[in-house]
Amino acid sequence: MSRETLIKLLEPTIERVGYELTDLELKLGGRDGRLRLFIDKDDGIDIEECAAVSRQVRSILDVGARLPGP
C-alpha cells in the first residue's frame, strides 16, 4: 500500500474524530516495517488521544488487509 493510498484511507476517519493528519511516515519491509502518523488539533493532543486514534486506524487497517486488492 502506498503512502498516498494510506492518506486517502485514513485521513477521513482521523478528521471525523477531530484531528488533523499532518504527516505520515511509511517504511515497508519485514520486521522493520512501520507506519507513523503525525496528528494535531487546535488545543494540542495528549497520549490518550494518540492511543484512541491508533485504535481507530488499526481497525481500518485490519479490515483493509483482508480486502482483495491489486
C-alpha positions in Angstrom: 0.0 0.0 0.0 1.4 3.4 -1.0 1.7 6.4 1.3 -0.9 8.3 -0.8 -3.3 5.4 -0.6 -2.9 5.3 3.2 -3.5 9.0 3.5 -6.7 8.7 1.4 -7.8 5.7 3.5 -7.1 7.1 7.0 -7.5 10.9 6.7 -11.3 11.0 6.6 -11.6 9.0 9.8 -8.9 10.9 11.6 -10.7 14.2 10.7 -14.1 12.8 11.6 -12.8 12.2 15.2 -11.5 15.8 15.4 -7.8 15.6 14.4 -5.7 16.7 11.5 -3.3 14.2 9.8 -0.3 16.5 9.5 2.1 13.8 8.1 2.5 10.1 7.6 5.7 8.1 7.5 5.7 4.7 5.9 8.5 2.2 5.9 7.7 -1.1 4.4 9.7 -4.3 4.9 9.6 -7.3 7.2 10.1 -6.8 10.9 11.3 -3.2 10.5 8.1 -2.1 8.8 6.5 1.0 10.3 3.6 3.3 9.9 3.9 6.5 11.9 1.1 9.1 11.9 1.5 12.7 13.0 -1.7 14.2 14.2 -2.7 17.5 15.7 -5.7 19.6 16.8 -6.0 23.3 17.8 -5.6 22.8 21.5 -2.9 20.0 21.2 -3.3 16.3 22.0 -2.3 14.0 24.8 -1.2 10.4 24.9 -4.8 9.1 25.5 -5.9 10.8 22.3 -3.0 9.3 20.4 -4.0 5.9 21.6 -7.6 6.4 20.6 -6.6 7.5 17.1 -4.2 4.5 16.9 -7.1 2.1 17.8 -9.3 3.7 15.1 -6.5 3.4 12.5 -5.7 -0.2 13.5 -9.3 -1.2 12.9 -9.3 0.4 9.5 -6.1 -1.3 8.5 -7.2 -4.7 9.8 -10.3 -4.5 7.6 -8.2 -3.2 4.7 -5.7 -6.0 5.0 -8.5 -8.5 4.4 -9.8 -6.8 1.3 -8.7 -8.1 -2.0 -6.7 -5.6 -4.0 -4.3 -5.2 -6.9 
